[in-house]
Amino acid sequence: MATGNGEPTLTVDELAARAGVTVRTIRFYSTRGLLPPPVIGPRRVGHYGQDHLSRLALIEELQHLGMTLAAIERYLERLPPDLSARDLAFHRALVASWAPDTAEDATRAELERRAGRALSEEDIDRLAAMGVLVRAEGPDGGYRLDLGLLRLGVELLDVPIPHETILAARTVLLEHTREAAYELTRLFRDEVWTPYRNQGSDPEHVAAMKSLSAHMRPLVVQALVTAFQRSLKEELRAAFRAE
């Protein structure tokens, strides 16, 4: 089915299958306000869009970080209400960098179900070049997927810019985010961790500092996303104003 603007929508069963969760989970998230309501179609059937799928993926990553549902609610409330599905995918990719590895083995059929579309060999090659998947060795074939990058990678398949430009942009992002991560870690170590550690080696103090570090991670990610979005908007506005 499609909405009035031609955007495809999913039934709750299709959404659950794409997201890898149960229908019961989707309904529970909806009652908690973690998901926006669906579009009600004929015969009172609810239909969901890409933004619901991206939001479910973001919730999954936040859970991998050990956040409670209450904390996830507060996190989502701080996001701008007009975020697109693509914006949410970027949020998820950044959050995933703090989470444990979420690699998964998949057959071609499972890969396409996760991607929500048929994939050509060229699509597979582009996803592999972006680090989204690795072709498994051996007679059975298959793929090793990075679930934190899959949806974002699939989104980028439809971006009308050369593949080489996407890879160059990825290199730029990796280099600068690694530098930001290094500097932030250094600040935390020198200004917070070291003075606290010097107070003594009490195991409770060490445990409290580790807990603080874990709770800071989502806040740092949110700050990075917000700062990057504002900087990118300003740079694009200046560049096109010059043109």
Order of alpha helices (4+ residues) and beta strands (2+ residues): alpha-alpha-beta-beta-alpha-alpha-alpha-beta-alpha-alpha-beta-beta-alpha-alpha-alpha-alpha
